[in-house]
Amino acid sequence: MAYDQGLALDPSDAVTWNNKGDTLRLMGRYDQAMQAVDWALARNPNDALASTTKGEILNDLRRFEEALPYLDRAVAMDAQVLDAWKAVALRALGREAEAQEAERRAKELGG
């Protein structure tokens, strides 16, 4: 994987760790994806994108309650992009009114 080459040059690069994790998530390799994103968050706990990726992984695994704190944190850091992801977890938990509110905020912030 190309990300490994970049990490060999700079193992502290949180963005590369997150991108590797997201790619692994898309490949369905959730354990490895979680490890990569956890590395990213350990290096930069205030990274909205890494918090989003962690929430996406947990959503994919249907671990919606665990996903919400990561998505909440991500939304607080970058609401425009991330309210829509929070809506996925809320809807899966049967919290439709909250999901609709998150989607409304995302659309409103997106212009």
Buried (B, 14 or more C-beta within 10 A) or exposed (E): EEBEEBBEEEEEBBBBBBBBBBBBBEEEBBEBBBBBBBBBBEBBEEBBBBBBBBBBBBBBBEBBEBBBEBBBBBBEBBBBBBBBBBBBBBBBBEBEEBBEBBBEBBEEEEE
